[in-house]
């Protein structure tokens, strides 16, 4: 059995790849990533866990001292209220 040529084939010139019409890096496409709502929730949970891990340990003696001060009616005055409000605002906006 003999196989005859079907047609004339030209070799691919060196340095050129078939199917490319423009040089590499010449496109203006922007890569994007879309995250699912499940991935967003998992990322948020991860951030919360990391925040909890980095929080300082609770001091039971200090908590008891603060509770005693709060229960004392003479402790809470305008000076304490203003200082506490300032600390809260600084924590939120600093």
C-alpha positions in Angstrom: 0.0 0.0 0.0 1.3 3.5 -0.8 0.2 6.8 0.6 0.3 9.8 -1.6 0.7 13.3 -0.4 -2.6 15.1 0.2 -1.3 18.6 -0.3 1.8 20.8 0.1 2.7 21.6 3.7 4.9 24.5 4.6 7.1 24.2 7.7 6.4 26.7 10.5 9.0 29.4 10.4 11.4 29.6 13.4 10.3 32.0 16.2 6.6 32.1 15.2 3.9 30.1 16.7 0.7 29.4 14.8 -2.4 31.3 15.9 -0.7 34.4 17.4 -1.6 37.6 15.7 0.0 40.1 18.2 3.2 40.1 20.2 3.2 38.7 23.8 2.2 41.3 26.4 0.4 43.4 23.8 -3.1 42.8 25.2 -4.9 45.1 27.6 -6.9 42.5 29.5 -7.5 42.9 33.2 -7.5 39.8 35.3 -10.3 39.5 37.9 -11.3 37.1 40.6 -14.8 36.5 41.8 -15.3 35.0 45.3 -18.3 33.1 46.3 -20.4 34.1 49.3 -19.2 31.0 51.1 -15.6 32.0 50.5 -16.3 35.5 51.8 -17.9 34.0 55.0 -15.0 31.7 55.6 -12.5 34.6 55.2 -14.5 36.6 57.6 -14.6 33.8 60.1 -10.8 33.3 59.7 -10.2 37.0 60.5 -12.5 36.7 63.6 -10.6 33.7 64.8 -7.2 35.4 64.3 -8.5 38.5 66.2 -9.6 36.3 69.1 -6.3 34.5 69.2 -4.4 37.8 69.3 -6.6 39.2 72.1 -5.0 39.5 75.6 -5.9 36.9 78.2 -8.6 37.9 80.7 -7.5 38.7 84.2 -10.2 37.6 86.7 -8.8 39.8 89.5 -9.0 42.9 87.3 -12.5 42.0 86.2 -13.6 41.6 89.8 -12.0 45.0 90.7 -13.8 46.7 87.8 -17.1 45.2 88.8 -16.7 46.4 92.4 -15.9 49.9 91.1 -19.0 50.0 88.8 -21.2 48.8 91.7 -20.0 51.7 93.8 -22.4 54.7 93.1 -19.7 57.2 93.9 -17.3 55.9 91.3 -19.4 56.8 88.3 -19.2 60.5 87.8 -18.9 62.9 84.8 -15.1 62.6 84.8 -15.2 58.8 84.5 -18.0 58.9 81.9 -16.1 61.4 79.7 -12.9 59.4 80.0 -14.7 56.2 79.0 -16.4 57.8 76.1 -13.1 59.2 74.9 -11.5 55.7 75.0 -14.4 54.2 73.1 -14.2 56.8 70.4 -10.4 56.5 70.2 -10.7 52.7 69.8 -13.2 53.1 67.0 -11.6 55.9 65.0 -7.9 55.5 65.7 
